[in-house]
Amino acid sequence: MNVIIGTPVHRQGTHVLDKFLANQQQIQRNYPSSELVLATNEDDLHEELKRLLKSHGLSGETILYQTVKPEYARSKIWNIVCGREAIRKHVLSQTDAEYLLFLDADMTFDPAVINIMEQKIQNRDAVFSGYPMRYYGVGLAGCGCVMLRRSVLERLRFHCFEFKNGEVVFEDNVLEMDLFGLGGRVKRGFFVSITHYTEEAEGQHIEPQPLSLYRKIVNNNLIRYVLIRLSIAARYNIPWHVKALLNKLPVSKKSPKR
Protein backbone atom coordinates (compact mmCIF):
# COMPACT_ATOMS: atom_id res chain seq x y z
CA MET A 1 0.00 0.00 0.00
CA ASN A 2 1.35 3.40 -1.00
CA VAL A 3 -1.16 5.54 0.94
CA ILE A 4 -2.90 4.96 4.26
CA ILE A 5 -6.00 7.03 4.94
CA GLY A 6 -6.24 7.52 8.69
CA THR A 7 -9.41 8.57 10.50
CA PRO A 8 -10.10 8.85 14.24
CA VAL A 9 -13.75 7.94 14.88
CA HIS A 10 -15.85 8.52 18.00
CA ARG A 11 -19.52 7.80 18.58
CA GLN A 12 -20.30 11.50 18.82
CA GLY A 13 -18.94 12.05 15.31
CA THR A 14 -20.68 9.22 13.44
CA HIS A 15 -23.65 11.25 12.17
CA VAL A 16 -22.56 10.89 8.52
CA LEU A 17 -20.43 7.75 8.83
CA ASP A 18 -22.40 5.97 6.08
CA LYS A 19 -21.73 8.88 3.70
CA PHE A 20 -18.07 8.86 4.68
CA LEU A 21 -17.66 5.10 4.11
CA ALA A 22 -19.52 5.22 0.79
CA ASN A 23 -17.12 7.99 -0.23
CA GLN A 24 -14.19 5.82 0.87
CA GLN A 25 -15.44 3.11 -1.49
CA GLN A 26 -15.16 5.60 -4.34
CA ILE A 27 -11.70 6.67 -3.20
CA GLN A 28 -10.40 3.09 -3.01
CA ARG A 29 -11.83 2.24 -6.43
CA ASN A 30 -10.03 5.29 -7.79
CA TYR A 31 -6.78 4.48 -5.96
CA PRO A 32 -6.54 0.72 -5.24
CA SER A 33 -3.11 0.91 -3.55
CA SER A 34 -4.61 2.54 -0.46
CA GLU A 35 -6.10 1.34 2.81
CA LEU A 36 -8.40 2.91 5.38
CA VAL A 37 -7.38 2.76 9.05
CA LEU A 38 -10.05 3.74 11.56
CA ALA A 39 -9.03 4.43 15.16
CA THR A 40 -11.36 4.60 18.16
CA ASN A 41 -11.10 4.43 21.95
CA GLU A 42 -14.60 2.92 22.36
CA ASP A 43 -14.82 -0.89 22.61
CA ASP A 44 -18.32 -1.24 21.17
CA LEU A 45 -17.62 1.16 18.32
CA HIS A 46 -14.41 -0.73 17.54
CA GLU A 47 -16.41 -3.91 16.84
CA GLU A 48 -19.00 -1.96 14.86
CA LEU A 49 -16.32 -0.35 12.70
CA LYS A 50 -14.87 -3.77 11.90
CA ARG A 51 -18.27 -4.89 10.62
CA LEU A 52 -18.76 -1.69 8.66
CA LEU A 53 -15.41 -2.01 6.89
CA LYS A 54 -16.37 -5.53 5.84
CA SER A 55 -19.93 -4.65 4.80
CA HIS A 56 -18.67 -1.75 2.66
CA GLY A 57 -16.02 -3.95 1.05
CA LEU A 58 -13.23 -1.63 2.18
CA SER A 59 -9.59 -2.58 2.45
CA GLY A 60 -8.26 -1.61 5.87
CA GLU A 61 -8.53 -2.22 9.59
CA THR A 62 -9.47 -0.68 12.90
CA ILE A 63 -7.34 0.30 15.88
CA LEU A 64 -8.48 0.37 19.50
CA TYR A 65 -6.43 2.82 21.55
CA GLN A 66 -6.49 4.45 24.98
CA THR A 67 -6.75 8.18 25.61
CA VAL A 68 -3.91 9.35 27.83
CA LYS A 69 -4.12 12.89 29.21
CA PRO A 70 -3.23 14.98 32.27
CA GLU A 71 -5.52 14.62 35.30
CA TYR A 72 -6.76 18.20 34.98
CA ALA A 73 -7.57 17.90 31.24
CA ARG A 74 -11.24 18.27 30.27
CA SER A 75 -11.13 18.87 26.50
CA LYS A 76 -12.33 16.13 24.15
CA ILE A 77 -9.44 17.03 21.85
CA TRP A 78 -7.30 14.44 23.67
CA ASN A 79 -9.41 11.64 22.12
CA ILE A 80 -8.55 12.94 18.65
CA VAL A 81 -4.90 13.57 19.47
CA CYS A 82 -4.38 10.05 20.80
CA GLY A 83 -6.24 8.63 17.81
CA ARG A 84 -3.99 10.43 15.35
CA GLU A 85 -0.91 9.32 17.25
CA ALA A 86 -2.12 5.70 17.28
CA ILE A 87 -2.57 5.87 13.50
CA ARG A 88 0.87 7.43 13.01
CA LYS A 89 2.50 4.62 15.02
CA HIS A 90 0.50 2.00 13.12
CA VAL A 91 1.60 3.35 9.73
CA LEU A 92 5.25 3.32 10.75
CA SER A 93 5.25 -0.07 12.49
CA GLN A 94 2.76 -2.07 10.43
CA THR A 95 2.99 -0.71 6.88
CA ASP A 96 5.49 0.43 4.28
CA ALA A 97 3.22 3.22 3.04
CA GLU A 98 4.97 6.34 1.79
CA TYR A 99 2.11 8.68 2.77
CA LEU A 100 -0.47 9.08 5.53
CA LEU A 101 -3.56 11.03 4.51
CA PHE A 102 -5.78 12.14 7.39
CA LEU A 103 -9.44 12.55 6.39
CA ASP A 104 -12.09 13.38 9.00
CA ALA A 105 -15.19 11.19 9.33
CA ASP A 106 -17.64 14.09 9.18
CA MET A 107 -16.55 15.04 5.66
CA THR A 108 -16.75 13.67 2.12
CA PHE A 109 -14.12 14.28 -0.54
CA ASP A 110 -13.48 14.28 -4.27
CA PRO A 111 -12.91 10.57 -5.10
CA ALA A 112 -9.59 11.63 -6.65
CA VAL A 113 -8.41 13.11 -3.34
CA ILE A 114 -5.37 10.82 -3.09
CA ASN A 115 -4.23 11.55 -6.64
CA ILE A 116 -4.68 15.28 -6.06
CA MET A 117 -2.83 15.35 -2.74
CA GLU A 118 -0.06 13.07 -4.03
CA GLN A 119 0.52 15.44 -6.92
CA LYS A 120 0.65 18.44 -4.56
CA ILE A 121 3.07 16.85 -2.09
CA GLN A 122 5.85 16.43 -4.67
CA ASN A 123 9.08 17.87 -3.16
CA ARG A 124 7.21 18.64 0.09
CA ASP A 125 6.73 16.97 3.45
CA ALA A 126 3.12 17.98 4.17
CA VAL A 127 0.15 19.30 2.22
CA PHE A 128 -2.96 20.79 3.85
CA SER A 129 -6.15 21.19 1.79
CA GLY A 130 -8.58 23.72 3.27
CA TYR A 131 -12.20 22.96 4.10
CA PRO A 132 -15.28 24.68 5.55
CA MET A 133 -15.56 24.69 9.30
CA ARG A 134 -18.84 23.20 10.49
CA TYR A 135 -20.49 26.48 11.43
CA TYR A 136 -18.39 29.35 10.07
CA GLY A 137 -15.31 30.19 8.07
CA VAL A 138 -12.74 27.84 6.61
CA GLY A 139 -9.69 26.05 7.96
CA LEU A 140 -6.53 26.06 5.89
CA ALA A 141 -4.17 24.12 8.15
CA GLY A 142 -6.41 21.61 9.92
CA CYS A 143 -5.93 17.86 10.01
CA GLY A 144 -9.29 17.18 8.35
CA CYS A 145 -7.45 16.81 5.02
CA VAL A 146 -3.67 16.66 5.30
CA MET A 147 -1.11 14.37 3.65
CA LEU A 148 2.19 13.67 5.42
CA ARG A 149 5.27 12.00 4.02
CA ARG A 150 6.61 8.96 5.88
CA SER A 151 10.00 10.55 6.48
CA VAL A 152 8.41 13.41 8.44
CA LEU A 153 6.06 11.07 10.33
CA GLU A 154 9.17 9.41 11.74
CA ARG A 155 10.32 12.73 13.22
CA LEU A 156 7.18 14.00 14.95
CA ARG A 157 4.34 12.89 17.21
CA PHE A 158 0.82 14.17 17.63
CA HIS A 159 0.21 16.12 20.81
CA CYS A 160 -1.62 19.18 22.09
CA PHE A 161 -1.58 21.61 24.99
CA GLU A 162 -4.39 22.07 27.47
CA PHE A 163 -3.82 24.56 30.26
CA LYS A 164 -5.44 24.70 33.67
CA ASN A 165 -7.31 27.84 32.59
CA GLY A 166 -9.20 25.69 30.05
CA GLU A 167 -7.43 27.06 26.96
CA VAL A 168 -6.35 24.50 24.38
CA VAL A 169 -3.76 24.63 21.59
CA PHE A 170 -5.04 21.98 19.19
CA GLU A 171 -3.06 19.14 17.64
CA ASP A 172 -3.20 20.65 14.15
CA ASN A 173 -1.70 23.90 15.48
CA VAL A 174 1.06 21.94 17.21
CA LEU A 175 1.64 19.94 14.02
CA GLU A 176 2.21 23.21 12.15
CA MET A 177 4.66 24.35 14.80
CA ASP A 178 6.54 21.05 14.81
CA LEU A 179 6.76 20.93 11.01
CA PHE A 180 8.26 24.42 11.00
CA GLY A 181 10.74 23.45 13.71
CA LEU A 182 11.81 20.42 11.70
CA GLY A 183 12.33 22.54 8.61
CA GLY A 184 9.45 20.75 6.91
CA ARG A 185 8.38 21.84 3.45
CA VAL A 186 4.67 22.65 3.75
CA LYS A 187 2.06 23.60 1.17
CA ARG A 188 -1.42 24.97 1.94
CA GLY A 189 -4.32 25.64 -0.39
CA PHE A 190 -7.80 24.66 -1.53
CA PHE A 191 -6.97 21.66 -3.68
CA VAL A 192 -9.85 19.24 -3.10
CA SER A 193 -13.65 19.45 -3.30
CA ILE A 194 -14.81 18.84 0.28
CA THR A 195 -18.17 18.82 2.05
CA HIS A 196 -18.17 19.19 5.83
CA TYR A 197 -21.29 18.11 7.72
CA THR A 198 -22.77 19.47 10.94
CA GLU A 199 -24.39 17.26 13.58
CA GLU A 200 -27.66 17.91 11.76
CA ALA A 201 -26.06 16.39 8.61
CA GLU A 202 -26.18 19.73 6.83
CA GLY A 203 -23.22 20.10 4.52
CA GLN A 204 -21.02 23.09 3.73
CA HIS A 205 -19.07 22.70 0.53
CA ILE A 206 -15.92 24.16 -0.94
CA GLU A 207 -14.31 23.75 -4.36
CA PRO A 208 -10.65 24.08 -5.34
CA GLN A 209 -9.74 27.75 -5.70
CA PRO A 210 -6.70 30.05 -5.59
CA LEU A 211 -5.63 31.58 -2.31
CA SER A 212 -6.48 35.20 -1.76
CA LEU A 213 -3.68 37.56 -0.75
CA TYR A 214 -5.21 37.79 2.73
CA ARG A 215 -5.06 34.02 3.23
CA LYS A 216 -1.51 33.85 1.89
CA ILE A 217 -0.44 36.38 4.51
CA VAL A 218 -2.29 35.01 7.55
CA ASN A 219 -1.22 31.45 6.72
CA ASN A 220 2.42 32.24 6.14
CA ASN A 221 4.48 29.50 7.81
CA LEU A 222 6.57 31.89 9.89
CA ILE A 223 3.57 33.96 11.01
CA ARG A 224 1.67 30.83 12.03
CA TYR A 225 4.70 29.47 13.88
CA VAL A 226 5.16 32.66 15.88
CA LEU A 227 1.45 32.89 16.78
CA ILE A 228 1.35 29.28 17.95
CA ARG A 229 4.52 29.67 20.02
CA LEU A 230 3.06 32.81 21.58
CA SER A 231 -0.18 30.94 22.29
CA ILE A 232 1.69 28.28 24.25
CA ALA A 233 3.66 30.89 26.18
CA ALA A 234 0.52 32.91 26.94
CA ARG A 235 -1.66 29.84 27.58
CA TYR A 236 -4.20 31.35 25.18
CA ASN A 237 -4.96 30.05 21.67
CA ILE A 238 -4.38 33.28 19.73
CA PRO A 239 -5.01 31.95 16.17
CA TRP A 240 -8.28 30.29 17.20
CA HIS A 241 -9.67 33.35 18.99
CA VAL A 242 -8.65 35.69 16.16
CA LYS A 243 -10.31 33.37 13.64
CA ALA A 244 -13.50 33.21 15.71
CA LEU A 245 -13.56 37.01 15.95
CA LEU A 246 -13.00 37.52 12.21
CA ASN A 247 -15.63 34.96 11.29
CA LYS A 248 -18.49 36.43 13.28
CA LEU A 249 -19.62 37.89 9.96
CA PRO A 250 -22.09 35.68 8.04
CA VAL A 251 -20.50 33.21 5.62
CA SER A 252 -22.25 31.60 2.64
CA LYS A 253 -22.77 27.86 3.07
CA LYS A 254 -22.04 27.20 -0.61
CA SER A 255 -19.05 29.49 -0.97
CA PRO A 256 -17.16 30.12 2.29
CA LYS A 257 -15.62 33.56 2.49
CA ARG A 258 -11.97 33.57 1.37
C-alpha positions as CSV (number, residue, x, y, z in Angstrom):
1,M,0.0,0.0,0.0
2,N,1.3,3.4,-1.0
3,V,-1.2,5.5,0.9
4,I,-2.9,5.0,4.3
5,I,-6.0,7.0,4.9
6,G,-6.2,7.5,8.7
7,T,-9.4,8.6,10.5
8,P,-10.1,8.8,14.2
9,V,-13.7,7.9,14.9
10,H,-15.9,8.5,18.0
11,R,-19.5,7.8,18.6
12,Q,-20.3,11.5,18.8
13,G,-18.9,12.1,15.3
14,T,-20.7,9.2,13.4
15,H,-23.7,11.3,12.2
16,V,-22.6,10.9,8.5
17,L,-20.4,7.7,8.8
18,D,-22.4,6.0,6.1
19,K,-21.7,8.9,3.7
20,F,-18.1,8.9,4.7
21,L,-17.7,5.1,4.1
22,A,-19.5,5.2,0.8
23,N,-17.1,8.0,-0.2
24,Q,-14.2,5.8,0.9
25,Q,-15.4,3.1,-1.5
26,Q,-15.2,5.6,-4.3
27,I,-11.7,6.7,-3.2
28,Q,-10.4,3.1,-3.0
29,R,-11.8,2.2,-6.4
30,N,-10.0,5.3,-7.8
31,Y,-6.8,4.5,-6.0
32,P,-6.5,0.7,-5.2
33,S,-3.1,0.9,-3.6
34,S,-4.6,2.5,-0.5
35,E,-6.1,1.3,2.8
36,L,-8.4,2.9,5.4
37,V,-7.4,2.8,9.0
38,L,-10.0,3.7,11.6
39,A,-9.0,4.4,15.2
40,T,-11.4,4.6,18.2
41,N,-11.1,4.4,22.0
42,E,-14.6,2.9,22.4
43,D,-14.8,-0.9,22.6
44,D,-18.3,-1.2,21.2
45,L,-17.6,1.2,18.3
46,H,-14.4,-0.7,17.5
47,E,-16.4,-3.9,16.8
48,E,-19.0,-2.0,14.9
49,L,-16.3,-0.4,12.7
50,K,-14.9,-3.8,11.9
51,R,-18.3,-4.9,10.6
52,L,-18.8,-1.7,8.7
53,L,-15.4,-2.0,6.9
54,K,-16.4,-5.5,5.8
55,S,-19.9,-4.7,4.8
56,H,-18.7,-1.7,2.7
57,G,-16.0,-4.0,1.0
58,L,-13.2,-1.6,2.2
59,S,-9.6,-2.6,2.4
60,G,-8.3,-1.6,5.9
61,E,-8.5,-2.2,9.6
62,T,-9.5,-0.7,12.9
63,I,-7.3,0.3,15.9
64,L,-8.5,0.4,19.5
65,Y,-6.4,2.8,21.6
66,Q,-6.5,4.4,25.0
67,T,-6.7,8.2,25.6
68,V,-3.9,9.3,27.8
69,K,-4.1,12.9,29.2
70,P,-3.2,15.0,32.3
71,E,-5.5,14.6,35.3
72,Y,-6.8,18.2,35.0
73,A,-7.6,17.9,31.2
74,R,-11.2,18.3,30.3
75,S,-11.1,18.9,26.5
76,K,-12.3,16.1,24.2
77,I,-9.4,17.0,21.9
78,W,-7.3,14.4,23.7
79,N,-9.4,11.6,22.1
80,I,-8.6,12.9,18.7
81,V,-4.9,13.6,19.5
82,C,-4.4,10.1,20.8
83,G,-6.2,8.6,17.8
84,R,-4.0,10.4,15.3
85,E,-0.9,9.3,17.3
86,A,-2.1,5.7,17.3
87,I,-2.6,5.9,13.5
88,R,0.9,7.4,13.0
89,K,2.5,4.6,15.0
90,H,0.5,2.0,13.1
91,V,1.6,3.4,9.7
92,L,5.2,3.3,10.8
93,S,5.2,-0.1,12.5
94,Q,2.8,-2.1,10.4
95,T,3.0,-0.7,6.9
96,D,5.5,0.4,4.3
97,A,3.2,3.2,3.0
98,E,5.0,6.3,1.8
99,Y,2.1,8.7,2.8
100,L,-0.5,9.1,5.5
101,L,-3.6,11.0,4.5
102,F,-5.8,12.1,7.4
103,L,-9.4,12.5,6.4
104,D,-12.1,13.4,9.0
105,A,-15.2,11.2,9.3
106,D,-17.6,14.1,9.2
107,M,-16.6,15.0,5.7
108,T,-16.8,13.7,2.1
109,F,-14.1,14.3,-0.5
110,D,-13.5,14.3,-4.3
111,P,-12.9,10.6,-5.1
112,A,-9.6,11.6,-6.7
113,V,-8.4,13.1,-3.3
114,I,-5.4,10.8,-3.1
115,N,-4.2,11.6,-6.6
116,I,-4.7,15.3,-6.1
117,M,-2.8,15.4,-2.7
118,E,-0.1,13.1,-4.0
119,Q,0.5,15.4,-6.9
120,K,0.6,18.4,-4.6
121,I,3.1,16.9,-2.1
122,Q,5.8,16.4,-4.7
123,N,9.1,17.9,-3.2
124,R,7.2,18.6,0.1
125,D,6.7,17.0,3.4
126,A,3.1,18.0,4.2
127,V,0.2,19.3,2.2
128,F,-3.0,20.8,3.8
129,S,-6.1,21.2,1.8
130,G,-8.6,23.7,3.3
131,Y,-12.2,23.0,4.1
132,P,-15.3,24.7,5.5
133,M,-15.6,24.7,9.3
134,R,-18.8,23.2,10.5
135,Y,-20.5,26.5,11.4
136,Y,-18.4,29.4,10.1
137,G,-15.3,30.2,8.1
138,V,-12.7,27.8,6.6
139,G,-9.7,26.1,8.0
140,L,-6.5,26.1,5.9
141,A,-4.2,24.1,8.2
142,G,-6.4,21.6,9.9
143,C,-5.9,17.9,10.0
144,G,-9.3,17.2,8.3
145,C,-7.4,16.8,5.0
146,V,-3.7,16.7,5.3
147,M,-1.1,14.4,3.6
148,L,2.2,13.7,5.4
149,R,5.3,12.0,4.0
150,R,6.6,9.0,5.9
151,S,10.0,10.5,6.5
152,V,8.4,13.4,8.4
153,L,6.1,11.1,10.3
154,E,9.2,9.4,11.7
155,R,10.3,12.7,13.2
156,L,7.2,14.0,14.9
157,R,4.3,12.9,17.2
158,F,0.8,14.2,17.6
159,H,0.2,16.1,20.8
160,C,-1.6,19.2,22.1
161,F,-1.6,21.6,25.0
162,E,-4.4,22.1,27.5
163,F,-3.8,24.6,30.3
164,K,-5.4,24.7,33.7
165,N,-7.3,27.8,32.6
166,G,-9.2,25.7,30.0
167,E,-7.4,27.1,27.0
168,V,-6.3,24.5,24.4
169,V,-3.8,24.6,21.6
170,F,-5.0,22.0,19.2
171,E,-3.1,19.1,17.6
172,D,-3.2,20.6,14.2
173,N,-1.7,23.9,15.5
174,V,1.1,21.9,17.2
175,L,1.6,19.9,14.0
176,E,2.2,23.2,12.1
177,M,4.7,24.4,14.8
178,D,6.5,21.1,14.8
179,L,6.8,20.9,11.0
180,F,8.3,24.4,11.0
181,G,10.7,23.4,13.7
182,L,11.8,20.4,11.7
183,G,12.3,22.5,8.6
184,G,9.4,20.7,6.9
185,R,8.4,21.8,3.4
186,V,4.7,22.7,3.7
187,K,2.1,23.6,1.2
188,R,-1.4,25.0,1.9
189,G,-4.3,25.6,-0.4
190,F,-7.8,24.7,-1.5
191,F,-7.0,21.7,-3.7
192,V,-9.9,19.2,-3.1
193,S,-13.7,19.4,-3.3
194,I,-14.8,18.8,0.3
195,T,-18.2,18.8,2.0
196,H,-18.2,19.2,5.8
197,Y,-21.3,18.1,7.7
198,T,-22.8,19.5,10.9
199,E,-24.4,17.3,13.6
200,E,-27.7,17.9,11.8
201,A,-26.1,16.4,8.6
202,E,-26.2,19.7,6.8
203,G,-23.2,20.1,4.5
204,Q,-21.0,23.1,3.7
205,H,-19.1,22.7,0.5
206,I,-15.9,24.2,-0.9
207,E,-14.3,23.7,-4.4
208,P,-10.6,24.1,-5.3
209,Q,-9.7,27.7,-5.7
210,P,-6.7,30.0,-5.6
211,L,-5.6,31.6,-2.3
212,S,-6.5,35.2,-1.8
213,L,-3.7,37.6,-0.8
214,Y,-5.2,37.8,2.7
215,R,-5.1,34.0,3.2
216,K,-1.5,33.8,1.9
217,I,-0.4,36.4,4.5
218,V,-2.3,35.0,7.6
219,N,-1.2,31.4,6.7
220,N,2.4,32.2,6.1
221,N,4.5,29.5,7.8
222,L,6.6,31.9,9.9
223,I,3.6,34.0,11.0
224,R,1.7,30.8,12.0
225,Y,4.7,29.5,13.9
226,V,5.2,32.7,15.9
227,L,1.4,32.9,16.8
228,I,1.4,29.3,18.0
229,R,4.5,29.7,20.0
230,L,3.1,32.8,21.6
231,S,-0.2,30.9,22.3
232,I,1.7,28.3,24.2
233,A,3.7,30.9,26.2
234,A,0.5,32.9,26.9
235,R,-1.7,29.8,27.6
236,Y,-4.2,31.3,25.2
237,N,-5.0,30.1,21.7
238,I,-4.4,33.3,19.7
239,P,-5.0,32.0,16.2
240,W,-8.3,30.3,17.2
241,H,-9.7,33.3,19.0
242,V,-8.6,35.7,16.2
243,K,-10.3,33.4,13.6
244,A,-13.5,33.2,15.7
245,L,-13.6,37.0,16.0
246,L,-13.0,37.5,12.2
247,N,-15.6,35.0,11.3
248,K,-18.5,36.4,13.3
249,L,-19.6,37.9,10.0
250,P,-22.1,35.7,8.0
251,V,-20.5,33.2,5.6
252,S,-22.3,31.6,2.6
253,K,-22.8,27.9,3.1
254,K,-22.0,27.2,-0.6
255,S,-19.0,29.5,-1.0
256,P,-17.2,30.1,2.3
257,K,-15.6,33.6,2.5
258,R,-12.0,33.6,1.4
